[in-house]
């Protein structure tokens, strides 16, 4: 009789446990699958170089806001989004402090000045590599364009070019404007960038990444969009096209062979 009375209680406990497990599983349903690691860390982290996590977040912001360009300060991200199932809790981990997303209208010249300032703090170590000690929270992670900067150049002259929609921008253009999405810290002066007016979008960084992930069965490493030259790993000479190097080499060889040709012609004549 005692066992009969405890049976309903046991059944209820099992039902509650089952519902709890089912509910937890529903909450932890993966948003997508990551085909590789997305990190803000490494030998050079997001605070002083392009990062896969920075590229991913910037791409998500661009898609969420519908802006033309996205520029995020490195300080909004941390850690690594590991390969495999991606959950909401993972997004909260790599974006430790959520921030609203805003947009501003910047001219090409203003965008150039912003990026110039973004790389101004970089320095090189004795090995002519970027010094990790020169990292800072404002380093730009971008989407919507590609760019190149020369770490060996003096401050204020490091930005080499910005390529948008297949065209190189005029870095002095103060007429053409672009919608740039970011977090308020990039535009309100708190990071040391020039302050400017901006508009709220009604969404935030975590929501942007969530929507980006949920819209895809899987996410893979985004294409690179930044090149840091003037370092031992990417010297300025590497910018020269391969064919140009080959042509120069041939010309040098031809010039060097002229004395030999003259000598051969001279002795050939004497032998006749």
ZIHU-V258860 format. One record per run of one state. SS is the DSSP state (A for helix, B for strand, O for the rest). FROM is the first residue (numbers start at 1). LEN is the number of residues. If there is no record, write none. Layout:
SS FROM LEN
SS FROM LEN
//
This chain:
O 1 1
A 2 26
O 28 4
B 32 3
O 35 3
B 38 2
O 40 12
A 52 14
O 66 3
B 69 5
A 74 3
O 77 3
B 80 2
O 82 2
B 84 3
O 87 1
A 88 7
O 95 5
B 100 8
A 108 11
O 119 5
B 124 1
O 125 5
B 130 1
O 131 1
A 132 3
O 135 5
B 140 4
O 144 2
B 146 5
O 151 8
B 159 6
O 165 2
B 167 2
O 169 8
B 177 7
A 184 4
O 188 11
B 199 6
A 205 10
O 215 3
B 218 2
O 220 6
B 226 4
O 230 1
B 231 1
O 232 2
B 234 1
O 235 1
A 236 4
O 240 2
A 242 30
O 272 1
//
